[in-house]
Amino acid sequence: MSDNLSWHLRFALLFSLLSTSATYLAAAEPTSAQQQLPRPHSEQWQNFKQAECITDLTRCLPADALSNRRQHNKWKVFEYETAEFSGKCISVGRESSAPDLTLKLGKEGWHAVYIGLSSITDLVRPAKNNVEVKFTSDPAYTRLSNRLDLGPQRRDVLEEVFLGTVDLTNNDLQFSTVYHMPARIHYVKTIPLTDEEVARLNADRTQQKTKTAVATFDGYTWIHPFRPQNRADLAATFSAYRDSDFKTWWFQVGGADLVHHPSQVGNLMGAQLDTFPREVDREYVESVRHLHQQGIDPLKVAVEEAHRQQAEILICLRAAGWKAAPPWEEFFMSEFYEAHPEWRCIDYDGTPTMHLSYAAEEVQDHLIEVYREALQRGADGAGFLFHRGMPMILWEEPFCKRFIKEYGKDPRQLAEDDPRVLQLRATIVTEFMRKIRKLLDEVATQRGTPGRRLKLAVSTFSTPADNRKFGLEVERWIDEKLIDQIGIAWFAYYTSGLKSRSGDTAYYARITEGTDVKIFPFYIGWKMESADSLLKSVARDNEQGADGIAVWDPNQFVTWQKGRHPYWPLVSKLGHRQHIRDGSLIFKPTTIPLTRLGENYYSRWYPNTGF
């Protein structure tokens, strides 16, 4: 056993004693567990004191992929030091094309594995960083990053990031670069697991009771930051979900009829452009074009990866995803929208909007065909996201003609909130819901499984009043058995939820009681700020009758508190209700300041101030 084996434990204790703040689970009656300081993630294992660390990453192979100089096709080696240990790390920059590396571990049996990643400075500020890591037994890489702030005097800090638990017999580690992302890997830590821990882990992976969380994927950000070139690159998006509670995926294809799969019905965002609003838009289009040229269907890959994880995946469309304002007017642009100006929504005062009206049967039927084509990939159902967004129906000619036919009055001569106007909107939207349900039943029959119900999910608004305003007859859809899942989307524009920042979970629990319809209050990955407030809110929603939690963009957590609590060990287990109550999903980050990196001996004199 090397001299470095005990460095982590000693430093973790030192860091704990120096910590200036204690975080408690916010609850009316904190339990004794909740009153304790969170422990590092690695200390949950019985044998954490037997941890072994590899701090010399020059053991990675092939050796000729390593260099003491910056080269685009090499990993650069740095000597480094901390207060407790030293080693040799490997680093890549934004423009790297360095090959994948393998690190032989030489272990047998089950272990918990952690990767020590460094913060990266952008001269004077912390920069985004990302690296892909996998066990050789894994089907795909997992993306990991250091989420910590820089230390005092802009000192780089190491964060110990949990990779997973696995049988390491004949199993090693592999590292890969992420497009345009720097990274620096400093150490690998392994902790042997007891037989009892292994049994508990395997039981948790196979049980279904906690697998109640919903993850959304927006159809865009799983592609543009990573520049995927092959199927494996796409699959890396999903590998972190493998042992999580996210066993329902609401997978968006882009917009209403804007899609990223080969299509004869919808169209690719920005497909016709050779100049783009943003670099990320170019990256998205060029990536999807390349994948199509290689015969790779991104949507089919997503369906296959969901099923590989025994997750259900529903293909979701956005209500108003037709066209965006400049400078995105030719990027987010539906060809169907462009071809039919006669079906665009017209406001009460006659102002045209950039929405298509669902009062036009042709608009509904077009989206039914988008669904029909997408479902050929084998998805488990469909979803319609009303919160992205309103309006669907205003005072355009198709609506007015039908209103006059049914009521003998011109709705433009009535109050905006006339009950008849609201009722006709609701009737039209319900007719669309019936069409989707009919399609799903047809697809099940065509697949040779007529007894299997393909699920229909909808996102709705915070309150019944919000739903009525835009024609969402949720209670009727439940009574008619049209829908199966409801995401309570408090963050919809033009609704009360934007002020309350919450939805009426208790109301939805009442209207679904005694039915098979499940309700999922929404949380937003990029609006989560605190582990304490998250657990408090989730516990409240559970008590009010939620069947599970839905997370919008769970992989986008830019506002998550830095340096306080690891994000994924908490968010990936939101179905574990007992752990939500007792606070045991909150962990303290293992934070290790560097004292030297190469020639930079960290001191009060920061070297980059001259640039």
C-alpha positions as CSV (number, residue, x, y, z in Angstrom):
1,M,0.0,0.0,0.0
2,S,1.5,3.4,-1.0
3,D,2.3,6.3,1.3
4,N,-0.6,8.2,-0.3
5,L,-3.3,5.9,1.0
6,S,-4.2,7.9,4.1
7,W,-3.9,11.5,2.6
8,H,-7.5,11.8,1.8
9,L,-8.9,10.9,5.2
10,R,-6.5,13.3,7.0
11,F,-7.3,16.2,4.7
12,A,-11.0,15.6,4.8
13,L,-10.9,15.8,8.6
14,L,-8.9,19.0,8.4
15,F,-11.3,20.5,5.9
16,S,-14.3,19.6,8.0
17,L,-12.8,21.3,11.1
18,L,-12.1,24.4,9.1
19,S,-15.5,24.6,7.6
20,T,-17.3,27.8,8.6
21,S,-20.9,26.8,8.0
22,A,-23.2,23.9,8.7
23,T,-26.1,23.1,6.4
24,Y,-29.3,21.5,7.8
25,L,-32.2,20.0,6.1
26,A,-35.0,22.6,6.2
27,A,-37.9,20.9,8.0
28,A,-40.4,21.8,10.7
29,E,-39.1,18.9,13.0
30,P,-35.5,18.0,12.0
31,T,-34.5,14.5,12.9
32,S,-31.3,13.7,14.6
33,A,-29.9,12.6,11.3
34,Q,-30.8,15.9,9.7
35,Q,-29.1,17.8,12.5
36,Q,-25.8,16.2,11.8
37,L,-23.2,17.8,9.4
38,P,-23.3,16.1,6.0
39,R,-20.5,13.7,5.4
40,P,-18.5,13.3,2.3
41,H,-20.0,10.9,-0.2
42,S,-17.1,8.4,0.2
43,E,-17.7,8.0,3.9
44,Q,-21.0,6.3,3.5
45,W,-19.0,3.1,2.8
46,Q,-18.0,0.9,5.7
47,N,-14.5,0.5,4.4
48,F,-13.8,4.1,3.5
49,K,-10.7,4.1,5.6
50,Q,-9.3,1.4,3.4
51,A,-9.5,3.7,0.3
52,E,-6.6,3.4,-2.1
53,C,-5.6,6.2,-4.5
54,I,-3.7,6.4,-7.7
55,T,-2.2,9.8,-7.9
56,D,0.2,9.1,-10.8
57,L,-1.9,9.2,-13.9
58,T,1.2,8.6,-16.1
59,R,0.2,4.9,-15.6
60,C,-2.4,5.5,-18.3
61,L,-2.0,3.8,-21.6
62,P,-1.0,4.3,-24.4
63,A,2.0,5.9,-23.0
64,D,2.7,7.7,-26.2
65,A,-0.6,9.7,-25.8
66,L,1.1,11.5,-22.9
67,S,3.4,14.5,-23.2
68,N,5.2,17.1,-21.2
69,R,4.2,19.7,-23.8
70,R,0.8,21.0,-25.0
71,Q,-0.1,19.2,-28.2
72,H,-3.5,18.8,-29.7
73,N,-3.3,15.0,-29.9
74,K,-1.7,14.5,-26.4
75,W,-2.6,14.6,-22.8
76,K,-0.2,16.9,-21.0
77,V,1.4,15.7,-17.8
78,F,1.9,18.0,-14.8
79,E,3.5,17.4,-11.5
80,Y,1.2,18.6,-8.7
81,E,1.1,18.9,-4.9
82,T,-1.4,19.5,-2.2
83,A,-0.9,19.9,1.5
84,E,-1.2,16.1,2.0
85,F,-0.1,14.3,-1.2
86,S,1.5,14.8,-4.6
87,G,1.3,13.1,-8.0
88,K,1.2,13.5,-11.7
89,C,-2.0,14.6,-13.4
90,I,-3.1,14.6,-17.0
91,S,-4.7,17.6,-18.8
92,V,-6.3,18.6,-22.0
93,G,-7.3,21.9,-23.4
94,R,-10.3,23.1,-25.4
95,E,-8.9,22.2,-28.8
96,S,-7.7,18.8,-27.8
97,S,-8.0,15.7,-30.1
98,A,-6.1,13.5,-27.6
99,P,-7.0,9.8,-27.8
100,D,-8.8,7.8,-25.2
101,L,-6.8,6.5,-22.3
102,T,-7.0,3.3,-20.2
103,L,-5.9,3.1,-16.6
104,K,-5.3,-0.4,-15.3
105,L,-6.7,-0.8,-11.8
106,G,-5.8,-4.3,-11.0
107,K,-8.6,-4.8,-8.6
108,E,-11.0,-7.6,-7.8
109,G,-14.5,-7.4,-6.4
110,W,-16.9,-4.6,-5.9
111,H,-15.6,-1.1,-5.2
112,A,-16.9,2.5,-5.1
113,V,-14.9,4.6,-7.5
114,Y,-14.2,8.4,-7.4
115,I,-12.3,10.6,-9.8
116,G,-10.3,13.6,-8.5
117,L,-10.9,16.5,-11.0
118,S,-9.4,19.9,-10.8
119,S,-11.0,23.3,-11.4
120,I,-9.8,25.1,-14.5
121,T,-9.1,28.8,-14.7
122,D,-9.9,31.0,-17.6
123,L,-7.0,33.3,-16.8
124,V,-8.7,34.8,-13.7
125,R,-12.1,33.1,-13.4
126,P,-13.3,29.5,-13.1
127,A,-14.0,27.9,-16.5
128,K,-16.4,25.1,-17.4
129,N,-14.7,21.7,-17.5
130,N,-15.7,18.2,-18.6
131,V,-14.3,14.8,-19.1
132,E,-15.7,11.4,-20.0
133,V,-15.0,8.4,-17.9
134,K,-16.2,4.8,-18.0
135,F,-15.4,1.4,-16.8
136,T,-14.4,-1.0,-19.5
137,S,-17.6,-3.0,-18.7
138,D,-19.8,0.1,-19.3
139,P,-21.6,0.5,-22.7
140,A,-21.0,4.3,-22.7
141,Y,-19.0,7.0,-21.1
142,T,-20.3,9.2,-18.3
143,R,-19.5,13.0,-18.3
144,L,-18.0,14.4,-15.1
145,S,-17.0,17.9,-14.1
146,N,-15.6,19.8,-11.2
147,R,-18.3,22.2,-10.0
148,L,-16.3,24.1,-7.3
149,D,-15.3,27.7,-7.2
150,L,-11.7,28.7,-7.1
151,G,-10.1,28.9,-3.7
152,P,-8.6,32.0,-2.1
153,Q,-6.0,33.8,-4.3
154,R,-7.6,32.0,-7.3
155,R,-6.2,28.7,-6.1
156,D,-7.3,25.7,-8.1
157,V,-9.1,23.0,-6.1
158,L,-9.7,19.3,-6.6
159,E,-13.2,17.9,-6.3
160,E,-13.8,14.2,-5.7
161,V,-16.5,13.2,-8.1
162,F,-18.4,9.9,-7.7
163,L,-18.3,7.7,-10.8
164,G,-20.1,4.6,-9.6
165,T,-20.0,1.2,-7.8
166,V,-19.0,-1.8,-9.9
167,D,-17.2,-5.1,-9.8
168,L,-13.6,-4.3,-10.8
169,T,-12.6,-7.8,-11.5
170,N,-11.1,-7.6,-15.0
171,N,-12.5,-4.1,-15.2
172,D,-10.5,-0.9,-15.7
173,L,-11.0,2.8,-16.3
174,Q,-11.1,4.7,-19.6
175,F,-10.9,8.5,-20.1
176,S,-12.0,10.5,-23.1
177,T,-12.1,14.2,-24.0
178,V,-15.3,16.3,-24.4
179,Y,-15.6,18.6,-27.3
180,H,-14.3,22.1,-26.5
181,M,-14.0,21.3,-22.8
182,P,-10.7,21.5,-20.8
183,A,-10.1,18.9,-18.0
184,R,-7.5,17.9,-15.6
185,I,-7.5,14.5,-13.9
186,H,-5.5,14.2,-10.7
187,Y,-6.3,10.9,-9.0
188,V,-8.6,7.8,-8.9
189,K,-9.9,6.5,-5.6
190,T,-11.3,3.1,-5.0
191,I,-13.0,1.8,-1.8
192,P,-13.8,-1.9,-1.4
193,L,-17.4,-2.7,-0.6
194,T,-18.7,-5.2,1.9
195,D,-21.0,-8.1,0.8
196,E,-23.9,-6.4,2.6
197,E,-23.3,-3.1,0.7
198,V,-23.2,-5.0,-2.6
199,A,-26.4,-6.8,-1.8
200,R,-28.1,-3.5,-0.9
201,L,-26.9,-1.8,-4.1
202,N,-28.1,-4.6,-6.3
203,A,-31.4,-4.7,-4.6
204,D,-31.8,-1.0,-5.0
205,R,-31.0,-1.3,-8.7
206,T,-33.6,-4.0,-9.3
207,Q,-36.5,-2.6,-7.2
208,Q,-39.1,-0.3,-8.8
209,K,-40.6,1.4,-5.8
210,T,-38.4,4.5,-6.0
211,K,-38.1,4.7,-9.8
212,T,-40.7,7.4,-10.0
213,A,-38.8,10.5,-11.3
214,V,-39.3,12.0,-14.7
215,A,-36.3,13.5,-16.7
216,T,-36.9,15.8,-19.6
217,F,-34.5,16.2,-22.6
218,D,-35.0,19.2,-24.7
219,G,-33.8,17.8,-28.1
220,Y,-31.1,20.5,-28.4
221,T,-28.7,20.8,-25.5
222,W,-27.9,17.0,-25.6
223,I,-26.3,17.7,-29.0
224,H,-24.8,21.2,-29.4
225,P,-22.3,21.4,-26.5
226,F,-20.8,18.0,-27.2
227,R,-20.6,17.8,-31.0
228,P,-21.5,14.1,-31.2
229,Q,-19.9,12.3,-34.1
230,N,-21.1,8.8,-33.6
231,R,-23.6,6.7,-31.6
232,A,-21.3,6.4,-28.6
233,D,-21.2,10.2,-28.3
234,L,-25.0,10.4,-28.2
235,A,-25.2,7.5,-25.7
236,A,-22.9,9.4,-23.2
237,T,-25.8,11.8,-22.6
238,F,-27.7,9.0,-20.8
239,S,-25.2,6.9,-19.0
240,A,-25.4,8.8,-15.7
241,Y,-29.1,7.9,-15.5
242,R,-28.4,4.2,-15.4
243,D,-28.8,3.7,-11.6
244,S,-31.0,6.7,-11.0
245,D,-34.7,7.1,-10.1
246,F,-35.3,8.6,-13.6
247,K,-37.1,5.8,-15.2
248,T,-39.5,8.0,-17.3
249,W,-38.0,10.2,-20.0
250,W,-40.0,12.9,-21.6
251,F,-37.9,13.3,-24.7
252,Q,-38.5,16.3,-26.9
253,V,-37.5,16.3,-30.6
254,G,-37.0,20.0,-30.8
255,G,-40.2,22.1,-31.1
256,A,-43.7,21.5,-32.5
257,D,-42.6,20.0,-35.8
258,L,-38.9,20.9,-35.5
259,V,-37.0,17.6,-35.2
260,H,-33.5,16.2,-35.1
261,H,-34.3,12.8,-36.6
262,P,-34.6,12.1,-40.3
263,S,-38.1,13.2,-41.2
264,Q,-40.6,13.4,-44.1
265,V,-43.0,15.5,-42.0
266,G,-41.0,17.9,-39.8
267,N,-37.8,19.7,-40.5
268,L,-34.4,20.1,-38.9
269,M,-33.8,23.4,-37.1
270,G,-31.5,25.6,-39.3
271,A,-31.0,22.9,-41.9
272,Q,-31.0,25.4,-44.8
273,L,-28.5,27.9,-43.2
274,D,-24.8,28.5,-43.8
275,T,-24.6,31.3,-41.3
276,F,-26.0,31.0,-37.7
277,P,-27.1,33.2,-34.8
278,R,-24.7,31.6,-32.4
279,E,-21.8,29.2,-32.6
280,V,-23.8,26.6,-30.7
281,D,-26.5,26.7,-33.3
282,R,-23.9,25.9,-36.0
283,E,-22.5,23.1,-33.9
284,Y,-26.0,21.6,-33.5
285,V,-26.8,21.7,-37.2
286,E,-23.4,20.4,-38.3
287,S,-23.6,17.6,-35.7
288,V,-27.0,16.4,-36.8
289,R,-26.1,16.6,-40.5
290,H,-23.0,14.5,-39.8
291,L,-25.0,11.9,-37.8
292,H,-27.6,11.6,-40.6
293,Q,-24.9,11.2,-43.1
294,Q,-23.5,8.3,-41.0
295,G,-26.9,6.7,-41.0
296,I,-27.4,7.5,-37.3
297,D,-30.9,8.5,-36.1
298,P,-30.5,10.5,-32.8
299,L,-34.1,9.8,-31.8
300,K,-33.7,6.0,-32.3
301,V,-30.5,6.1,-30.2
302,A,-32.4,7.8,-27.4
303,V,-35.2,5.2,-27.5
304,E,-32.7,2.4,-27.5
305,E,-30.7,3.9,-24.6
306,A,-33.9,4.3,-22.5
307,H,-34.9,0.7,-23.1
308,R,-31.4,-0.4,-22.3
309,Q,-31.9,1.1,-18.9
310,Q,-35.5,-0.2,-18.5
311,A,-36.8,3.3,-18.7
312,E,-39.9,4.4,-20.6
313,I,-39.5,7.1,-23.1
314,L,-42.3,9.4,-24.4
315,I,-41.9,11.5,-27.5
316,C,-42.8,15.1,-26.6
317,L,-43.8,18.1,-28.8
318,R,-43.9,21.7,-27.8
319,A,-47.2,23.6,-28.3
320,A,-45.6,26.8,-29.7
321,G,-42.3,25.5,-31.1
322,W,-42.9,26.9,-34.6
323,K,-40.8,30.0,-35.1
324,A,-38.6,32.4,-33.1
325,A,-38.0,36.1,-33.4
326,P,-34.8,37.5,-34.9
327,P,-32.0,36.7,-34.9
328,W,-33.3,33.1,-34.8
329,E,-36.1,33.6,-37.4
330,E,-34.4,31.3,-39.9
331,F,-33.0,28.8,-37.3
332,F,-36.0,28.0,-35.2
333,M,-38.3,28.0,-38.3
334,S,-40.9,25.4,-39.2
335,E,-41.4,25.0,-43.0
336,F,-45.0,24.1,-42.3
337,Y,-45.4,27.4,-40.4
338,E,-43.9,29.3,-43.3
339,A,-46.2,27.7,-45.8
340,H,-49.4,28.5,-44.0
341,P,-49.7,32.2,-42.9
342,E,-53.4,31.8,-43.0
343,W,-53.3,29.6,-39.8
344,R,-51.3,32.0,-37.7
345,C,-52.8,33.2,-34.4
346,I,-54.2,36.7,-34.4
347,D,-54.5,38.7,-31.2
348,Y,-57.7,40.4,-30.0
349,D,-56.6,43.7,-31.4
350,G,-55.7,42.2,-34.8
351,T,-52.0,41.9,-34.2
352,P,-50.5,38.8,-35.8
353,T,-48.4,36.5,-33.6
354,M,-45.7,33.9,-34.4
355,H,-47.9,31.0,-33.4
356,L,-50.0,28.5,-35.4
357,S,-53.7,28.1,-34.4
358,Y,-54.9,24.7,-33.3
359,A,-58.4,25.9,-34.3
360,A,-57.2,24.9,-37.8
361,E,-57.7,21.1,-38.1
362,E,-54.8,21.0,-40.5
363,V,-52.4,22.1,-37.8
364,Q,-53.6,19.4,-35.4
365,D,-53.4,16.8,-38.2
366,H,-49.9,17.8,-39.1
367,L,-48.7,17.2,-35.6
368,I,-50.4,13.9,-35.5
369,E,-48.3,12.9,-38.4
370,V,-45.2,14.2,-36.7
371,Y,-46.0,11.9,-33.7
372,R,-46.8,9.0,-36.0
373,E,-43.5,9.1,-37.7
374,A,-41.5,9.6,-34.5
375,L,-43.3,6.7,-32.8
376,Q,-41.9,4.4,-35.5
377,R,-38.7,4.4,-33.4
378,G,-40.4,2.3,-30.7
379,A,-41.1,4.9,-28.0
380,D,-43.5,4.0,-25.2
381,G,-45.9,6.9,-25.8
382,A,-46.2,10.6,-26.5
383,G,-46.2,13.9,-24.6
384,F,-47.5,17.3,-25.3
385,L,-45.9,20.2,-23.5
386,F,-48.4,23.0,-23.1
387,H,-46.1,25.2,-21.1
388,R,-43.8,25.6,-24.2
389,G,-45.9,27.5,-24.8
390,M,-49.1,29.6,-25.1
391,P,-51.1,30.8,-27.0
392,M,-52.5,27.9,-29.1
393,I,-55.7,29.7,-30.1
394,L,-56.5,33.4,-30.3
395,W,-58.9,35.3,-32.6
396,E,-57.7,34.1,-36.0
397,E,-60.2,33.3,-38.8
398,P,-60.4,29.5,-38.2
399,F,-61.5,30.1,-34.5
400,C,-63.8,33.0,-35.3
401,K,-65.6,31.1,-38.1
402,R,-66.2,28.2,-35.8
403,F,-67.3,30.4,-32.9
404,I,-69.8,32.3,-35.2
405,K,-71.1,28.9,-36.4
406,E,-71.7,27.7,-32.8
407,Y,-72.8,30.8,-31.0
408,G,-74.0,33.2,-33.8
409,K,-71.7,36.0,-32.6
410,D,-68.3,37.4,-33.6
411,P,-65.9,36.6,-30.6
412,R,-64.0,39.8,-31.5
413,Q,-67.0,41.7,-30.3
414,L,-67.1,40.0,-26.9
415,A,-64.9,40.3,-23.9
416,E,-61.5,38.5,-24.1
417,D,-62.5,36.2,-21.2
418,D,-66.1,35.6,-22.3
419,P,-66.9,32.1,-21.0
420,R,-68.0,31.0,-24.5
421,V,-64.6,32.0,-25.9
422,L,-62.8,30.0,-23.2
423,Q,-65.1,27.0,-23.6
424,L,-64.6,26.8,-27.4
425,R,-60.8,26.9,-26.9
426,A,-61.2,24.1,-24.4
427,T,-63.3,22.0,-26.8
428,I,-60.7,22.4,-29.6
429,V,-57.8,21.5,-27.3
430,T,-59.7,18.4,-26.0
431,E,-60.4,17.3,-29.6
432,F,-56.6,17.4,-30.2
433,M,-56.0,15.3,-27.1
434,R,-58.5,12.8,-28.4
435,K,-56.6,12.6,-31.7
436,I,-53.3,11.9,-29.9
437,R,-55.0,9.1,-27.8
438,K,-56.5,7.6,-30.9
439,L,-53.1,7.6,-32.6
440,L,-51.4,5.9,-29.7
441,D,-54.0,3.2,-29.7
442,E,-53.6,2.7,-33.4
443,V,-49.8,2.4,-33.1
444,A,-50.2,-0.2,-30.3
445,T,-52.4,-2.2,-32.6
446,Q,-50.0,-1.8,-35.5
447,R,-47.1,-3.1,-33.3
448,G,-49.1,-6.2,-32.5
449,T,-49.7,-5.2,-28.9
450,P,-53.3,-3.9,-28.9
451,G,-53.7,-4.7,-25.2
452,R,-50.7,-2.5,-24.3
453,R,-51.6,1.2,-23.5
454,L,-49.1,3.6,-24.9
455,K,-48.9,6.5,-22.5
456,L,-49.8,10.1,-23.0
457,A,-48.2,12.8,-20.8
458,V,-49.1,16.5,-20.7
459,S,-47.5,19.4,-19.0
460,T,-50.2,21.7,-17.4
461,F,-50.2,24.9,-15.4
462,S,-50.1,25.8,-11.8
463,T,-53.8,26.2,-11.0
464,P,-57.2,25.4,-12.5
465,A,-57.7,29.1,-13.4
466,D,-54.5,29.0,-15.5
467,N,-55.7,25.9,-17.2
468,R,-59.1,27.4,-18.0
469,K,-57.6,30.5,-19.4
470,F,-55.8,28.5,-22.2
471,G,-58.3,25.7,-22.7
472,L,-56.8,22.8,-20.7
473,E,-59.8,20.7,-19.6
474,V,-57.5,18.5,-17.4
475,E,-60.4,17.0,-15.4
476,R,-62.2,16.0,-18.6
477,W,-59.1,14.4,-20.0
478,I,-58.8,12.3,-16.8
479,D,-62.5,11.3,-17.0
480,E,-62.2,10.3,-20.6
481,K,-59.0,8.3,-19.9
482,L,-57.1,10.3,-22.5
483,I,-54.0,11.0,-20.4
484,D,-51.7,9.0,-18.1
485,Q,-49.1,11.5,-16.7
486,I,-49.3,15.2,-15.7
487,G,-46.3,17.4,-15.2
488,I,-47.3,20.5,-13.2
489,A,-45.3,23.2,-15.0
490,W,-45.4,26.3,-12.7
491,F,-42.9,28.1,-14.9
492,A,-45.2,28.7,-17.9
493,Y,-45.3,32.2,-19.3
494,Y,-48.6,34.1,-18.8
495,T,-49.6,32.0,-15.8
496,S,-49.7,32.6,-12.1
497,G,-47.0,30.1,-11.5
498,L,-44.3,32.6,-12.5
499,K,-45.1,34.6,-9.4
500,S,-45.9,31.8,-7.0
501,R,-43.0,29.6,-8.3
502,S,-45.1,26.5,-7.4
503,G,-48.0,24.5,-8.6
504,D,-51.1,23.3,-6.8
505,T,-50.0,19.7,-6.2
506,A,-52.9,19.1,-3.8
507,Y,-55.5,20.0,-6.4
508,Y,-53.9,17.6,-9.0
509,A,-53.8,14.9,-6.3
510,R,-57.5,15.3,-5.7
511,I,-58.6,15.2,-9.4
512,T,-56.5,12.1,-10.0
513,E,-57.4,10.2,-6.9
514,G,-58.7,6.7,-7.7
515,T,-57.4,6.9,-11.3
516,D,-54.3,5.6,-13.0
517,V,-53.1,9.1,-13.9
518,K,-49.8,10.1,-12.2
519,I,-48.8,13.6,-11.2
520,F,-45.3,15.0,-11.2
521,P,-44.5,18.5,-9.9
522,F,-41.8,20.1,-12.0
523,Y,-38.4,21.3,-10.8
524,I,-35.9,23.0,-13.1
525,G,-32.3,21.9,-13.2
526,W,-31.0,25.4,-14.1
527,K,-33.1,27.0,-11.3
528,M,-32.1,24.7,-8.5
529,E,-30.0,26.6,-6.0
530,S,-30.0,24.8,-2.7
531,A,-30.1,21.2,-1.5
532,D,-32.0,22.3,1.6
533,S,-34.7,24.1,-0.3
534,L,-35.0,21.3,-2.9
535,L,-35.5,18.6,-0.2
536,K,-38.0,20.7,1.6
537,S,-40.0,21.3,-1.5
538,V,-39.9,17.7,-2.7
539,A,-41.0,16.5,0.8
540,R,-43.9,19.0,0.7
541,D,-45.0,17.8,-2.8
542,N,-44.8,14.2,-1.7
543,E,-47.0,14.9,1.3
544,Q,-49.5,16.6,-0.9
545,G,-49.9,13.6,-3.1
546,A,-47.3,13.7,-5.9
547,D,-46.6,10.4,-7.5
548,G,-43.0,11.5,-8.3
549,I,-40.9,14.4,-9.3
550,A,-40.2,15.7,-12.8
551,V,-37.0,17.6,-13.4
552,W,-36.8,19.9,-16.4
553,D,-33.3,19.7,-17.9
554,P,-31.7,17.7,-15.0
555,N,-28.3,17.9,-16.7
556,Q,-28.4,21.7,-16.8
557,F,-27.6,22.9,-13.3
558,V,-25.7,26.1,-13.7
559,T,-27.1,27.8,-10.6
560,W,-26.6,24.9,-8.2
561,Q,-24.7,26.2,-5.2
562,K,-21.0,25.8,-5.7
563,G,-18.8,24.1,-3.1
564,R,-21.7,23.1,-0.8
565,H,-23.3,19.8,-1.9
566,P,-22.8,17.4,-4.8
567,Y,-25.7,17.7,-7.2
568,W,-26.2,14.3,-8.9
569,P,-26.1,12.0,-5.8
570,L,-29.1,14.0,-4.6
571,V,-31.1,14.7,-7.8
572,S,-30.7,11.2,-9.2
573,K,-32.4,9.7,-6.1
574,L,-35.5,11.9,-5.7
575,G,-37.7,8.8,-5.6
576,H,-36.1,7.6,-2.4
577,R,-38.7,9.2,-0.1
578,Q,-37.2,8.1,3.2
579,H,-33.8,9.5,2.2
580,I,-35.6,12.8,1.3
581,R,-37.1,12.9,4.7
582,D,-34.0,12.1,6.7
583,G,-31.6,14.2,4.6
584,S,-29.2,11.4,3.9
585,L,-28.9,12.4,0.3
586,I,-27.0,15.5,1.2
587,F,-23.3,15.1,1.1
588,K,-20.4,17.4,1.7
589,P,-18.0,17.9,-1.2
590,T,-14.4,16.6,-0.8
591,T,-12.5,19.8,-1.6
592,I,-8.7,19.7,-1.8
593,P,-6.7,22.9,-2.6
594,L,-3.7,22.6,-4.8
595,T,-0.4,24.0,-3.5
596,R,1.5,23.5,-6.8
597,L,0.7,22.8,-10.4
598,G,3.8,22.5,-12.6
599,E,5.7,25.7,-12.1
600,N,2.9,27.5,-10.4
601,Y,3.4,27.4,-6.6
602,Y,0.0,28.9,-5.5
603,S,0.6,31.9,-3.3
604,R,-0.8,35.4,-2.7
605,W,0.9,36.5,-5.9
606,Y,-1.4,35.3,-8.7
607,P,0.7,35.0,-11.9
608,N,-2.1,35.8,-14.5
609,T,-2.6,39.4,-13.5
610,G,-0.3,40.5,-16.3
611,F,-2.5,39.2,-19.0
